[in-house]
Amino acid sequence: MASSSLTLSQAIFSPSLPRHGSSSSSSPSLSFPIFSGLKSTPFTSSHRRFLLPSTSFTKQQLSVRASAAVETLEKTDAALVEKSVNTIRFLAVDAVEKANSGHPGLPMGCAPMGHILYDEVMKYNPKNPYWFNRDRFVLSAGHGCMLQYALLHLAGYDSVQEEDLKSFRQWGSRIPGHPENFETPGVEVTTGPLGQGIANAVGLALAERHLAARFNKPDSEIVDHYTYVILGDGCQMEGISNEACSLAGHWGLGKLIAFYDDNHISIDGDTEIAFTEDVSARFESLGWHVIWVKNGNTGYDEIRAAIKEAKAVKDKPTMIKVTTTIGFGSPNKANSYSVHGSALGAKEVEATRNNLGWPYEPFHVPGDVKTHWSRHTSEGAALETEWNAKFAEYEKKYPEEAADLKSIITGELPAGWAKALPTYLPESPADATRNLSQQNLNALAKVLPGFLGGSADLASSNMTLLKMFGDFQKNSPEERNLRFGVREHGMGAICNGIALHSLGLIPYCATFFVFTDYMRGAMRISALSEAGVIYVMTHDSIGLGEDGPTHQPIEHLASFRAMPNILMFRPADGNETAGAYKVAVLKRKTPSVLALSRQKLPQLAGTSIDGVAKGGYIVSDNSSGNKPDIILLGTGSELEIAVKAADELRKEGKTVRVVSLVSWELYDEQPADYKESVLPASVTARVSIEAGSTFGWQKFLGDKGKAIGVDGFGASAPADRIYKEFGITAEAVVAAAKEVS
Amino acid sequence: MASSSLTLSQAIFSPSLPRHGSSSSSSPSLSFPIFSGLKSTPFTSSHRRFLLPSTSFTKQQLSVRASAAVETLEKTDAALVEKSVNTIRFLAVDAVEKANSGHPGLPMGCAPMGHILYDEVMKYNPKNPYWFNRDRFVLSAGHGCMLQYALLHLAGYDSVQEEDLKSFRQWGSRIPGHPENFETPGVEVTTGPLGQGIANAVGLALAERHLAARFNKPDSEIVDHYTYVILGDGCQMEGISNEACSLAGHWGLGKLIAFYDDNHISIDGDTEIAFTEDVSARFESLGWHVIWVKNGNTGYDEIRAAIKEAKAVKDKPTMIKVTTTIGFGSPNKANSYSVHGSALGAKEVEATRNNLGWPYEPFHVPGDVKTHWSRHTSEGAALETEWNAKFAEYEKKYPEEAADLKSIITGELPAGWAKALPTYLPESPADATRNLSQQNLNALAKVLPGFLGGSADLASSNMTLLKMFGDFQKNSPEERNLRFGVREHGMGAICNGIALHSLGLIPYCATFFVFTDYMRGAMRISALSEAGVIYVMTHDSIGLGEDGPTHQPIEHLASFRAMPNILMFRPADGNETAGAYKVAVLKRKTPSVLALSRQKLPQLAGTSIDGVAKGGYIVSDNSSGNKPDIILLGTGSELEIAVKAADELRKEGKTVRVVSLVSWELYDEQPADYKESVLPASVTARVSIEAGSTFGWQKFLGDKGKAIGVDGFGASAPADRIYKEFGITAEAVVAAAKEVS
């Protein structure tokens, strides 16, 4: 978060330069040629990483850049472009060769579009990869990561130095085997699992469109960037990409431009063996504008023209199908699966060098290519400086909006936000935690400017509608209720994109807990890529009743408890639901899953927001000296049952402690003495109750404890009956307590 | 399995009736009008459940049916059809009303197509729901299950009697809240989670096409049925359906006919809010034939004509988009989301009765409707008898093929099949278990006629190609290597369809273990619906190395160990891999997941096929009296490390037992005395090692044991280095052993 705070501090403290029109607004006197092709007269400047003194550019320097605008693509030095493209190809070939591991084929085929994007089209500041208004680039075909690393290297990102290229895929390297946003500044999202990236990109483009609609003013387009993606045949085959692209078409995300690397080769060989659909027609059916670049290997002007056309289509996302040759340049391996995922081998590298006329040593960037690219450092800094000035102006005119936007950019939450969370007394009405969740969602949306989300066509079951907002739609993108349709996997990945767009965007998304099975691929990427998405998962057990075993989660709590860097909450009532939301909002680098009940639950005495923050805590106890006869542990809807059982046992003269283990992960983080105060080692008589798999409970129960749960599939019947038939009852807890004590 | 064995016994023992051409072959003298509309002259016969004495039909009776063929749809009693359709509607309305739970909207809208399918089009035998050559029907929009239950009831299936309809969604009912093949004979697959059913149907249609290609002869079309599906807007939005339908188009599954219930309503309201793509154009792009029935509410002839057209298109699957009104007939709730998932309420039920002119009591089937449908019992029996005769003829002419087909139908494995499994000696070469797996797959394919499968575009990494077979493709459907493309979720659900088509079809499918996250929805349905799919999951840990954390499973072993009715295997070497396959093949009602290594592993002394069958067993021990100083537990690639650590500890004078816990589920099933012989309670010094989450290990380690594993995400580097850096080493095991003993 530090670096982005710095970014904002620039915005806050930069002296007000004259406001310049951004590229897509029209300020003819001083428009910046950032989208318009090669510029041959770079200017240089020195910068500190992530912090540009805004005084480092004079008006004169800025107008030097402006004058470059008169250059056109026709004047581009074609030989230099070719050389730059081959530099990209060989950086990829050499890095994969040195690692003896990786995927050279895609970078070799996609180098032309990569070059055009990073050198001619995209606006970014290599010395501050987190500059808010940058264009976003996503390599959905993440295995081709050397393409992106080579581009980041040429563009001047500090995260990819020559020594990094030489340590590709090695222990401690900053450039891992697939793009990881948390390892490599300049990488926006984490890709590799196919289809995730294109869906992330939909989320990034949604975020831009939403923020632009909320914050742009007729006199200031303060939010204004494109989202570019490269995806391959693999991404296209994955269902998640169809889900996300259907939504992108529905939402009309005109600033999303996807390049489909149409190379006809996947790991198993020619795509003819499994992928013969008409992809372009499919995208048209999804509401996309589609362009076909037939020669992606050398058709630079075709690619440029396609991008221009894509930008002109403002009400639809665009897919540019770019037909390429995988492993372009390799005389013996191009256009075959053998170049997809293995090093070329010394001999073929040599042959490729000869074939493309590349006389240089491995990892060499020719001087003229280096010089050519070096301008991005100064130009990027200028772009940011310009934007900072624009923001300062914006802030003067629109202080309230600026404050909200600033909060969204920096992730700094408004002071006192947590006071908005509702609290409950034991006398408060019983309610399903899904309903209590909705009270929290609506309370949070009032105080958190970046809070938005929705459900996969279950808003009225998941209780996720924000009542004060309308639906985010093509014609109402300023609204905050997202309607994902029945597309769980796409939903999760879109939320990852939203979360990783800006630190203060806090997306939530919802479905039935059992259908996390449909979106686990995206949820794991949330965890890995440190995207603090909030997963609102209702109907969290057999307690949903009649819908039956297809809809009743059993193993799902355990499956998330075993996943790294994700918080699994199972709140028991209103206070615990609020406590879960408090942590979930605070944990911007860890996603949270809230398992919520369909059925009504009482507000329990002893539950608290603060208790939840510790993951496990004592709800009630009639013992003294930290020595109860029995400890009953419960979560969620079964905490009520534990409380009832405790009452019974106390009537019989036992001292009983009831512990809520609402989040195992948070409890595990507590200091030993706290844990000893909740679950003293000396008390081995322990019983847990949870309407889910008992798998994993032994950790808290010890050798002598007993777990009550559900280890088979559920059943279709009214919930009360299932609970009774499955033995998830206070009687069963009492009986087990007697057994173990 | 019993009932299907009976089916086969019919085939085996039925006297040879004259062979009749099936509906799609041309035998003008005696062709059966089973596809051609209403027949008004039913004949009756008595039958025993699932066992039809083949003598119960005379040639004369059969020719009575033949004469019905001259009737045409024009002669159909339109009023009776309408009455039958309303019967279906009200059975659904009444059952949902009585349960006060369920989804009346779809059955009310889809009753016309349901009626036409079950009454006029499909061939089935209600008294033997498992008759091999039946048409398959899948309600992909499973929430509308009352449609199917009503149809099964009218058609004469014993599984849905009036009392069943009255206990819909109640404890112990045979008709649960979503269709479950294991609860309700007549239901082919388990649906409800959206998109699964259409993908299952692709699997069913694939199975038919494959078996037809292998077993049909110019003079005998012994395998010949259609697969029908009804899917809704929800199914269409799910990515899995696009995956599966892309494959269906690619494979040209002409006998797959899908009805898209286009009612414009999903749970959150009008589909306009999230689903505005052009579905028909998308299906055309996927290679389907598309027909639009504009009036699905009353356009019976339109529906009939569409089915006729669909059947005429033999090289493409067909989607018939049927525009319907959800909740048709309900004057105040039709065409709104309120009729989707709740009972209508007494008042609206009354209003609907008035509106549709339905004077009957709840659950009443009018006499003429009952009479009309009653012919299906005899006709179905005749169909089966006819087919049995055909099979007997086939068997005479083609005894080898008949034996294979019989094995596929009954699931009876050929004698001695398990002898084909390879075994290994400690001297056998070290190899990755993924390679050893391929040896097993190829060995099994030689002896199991119903063994087929493939990978999600990773055949050369998962090592899943069957070397003696080619690819199952449009023009080579007799082959057994399935090429799924990068479509994991679709792959899993297609395999469920294959497995549930015939007891002896044993599908396997493959991807990297981490990508089970993409297909978990389908895998859970395998477990729930008792589909014995074999999941070949390679690259099963950080041991895959450079691809990094996006590709390295951590929590996946735990997540499947927590799932009911699925076997999670992690074999350590060749013998254990063979052992896992042996159990996986035998367990036809439980899916198996094999986690296999990318990296080379030695053949260990002490491993065995028989050991694997017990889930956990002693690999080596230098103690006596069941009292080792220390027990080391390992699985898969880390069993080798446990063995090495044991060697070290033994050198230091300790008695050490090494236990392989290759399948926790199988171990849990063992009797207590066996478990005590492996993990004696008195020995508390235990250390486990597994390159995955330690979650759940405490169960075997007890309070004093120690688990060595990986509880964070992995890293991108060569595998050896990651193992060392993460402390997954013999040294770590030795140190932990000293700590705990």
Interface residues (C-beta under 8 A of the other chain):
Chain A: A99 S101 G102 G142 R169 Q170 W171 G172 S173 P176 G177 H178 E180 T190 T191 G192 P193 L194 G195 D233 G234 C235 M237 E238 G239 I240 S241 N242 E243 S246 L247 G249 H250 S266 I267 D268 T271 I273 A274 F275 T276 E277 D278 V279 S280 A281 R282 E284 S285 L286 G287 Y337 S455 D457 L458 A459 S460 S461 D471 Q473 R483 F484 G485 V486 R487 E488 H489 G490 V514 F515 D517 Y518 R520 G521 R524 I525 A527 L528 G545 E546 D547 G548 P549 T550 H551 I554 E555 A558 S559 R561 A562 M563 P564 N565 S693 F695 G696 Q698 K699 G702 D703 D711 G712 F713 A715 S716 A717 P718 R721 I722 E725
Chain B: A99 S101 G102 G142 R169 Q170 W171 G172 S173 P176 G177 H178 E180 T190 T191 G192 P193 L194 G195 D233 G234 C235 M237 E238 G239 I240 S241 N242 E243 S246 L247 G249 H250 S266 I267 D268 T271 I273 A274 F275 T276 E277 D278 V279 S280 A281 R282 E284 S285 L286 G287 Y337 S455 D457 L458 A459 S460 S461 D471 Q473 R483 F484 G485 V486 R487 E488 H489 G490 V514 F515 D517 Y518 R520 G521 R524 I525 A527 L528 G545 E546 D547 G548 P549 T550 H551 I554 E555 A558 S559 R561 A562 M563 P564 N565 S693 F695 G696 Q698 K699 G702 D703 D711 G712 F713 A715 S716 A717 P718 R721 I722 E725
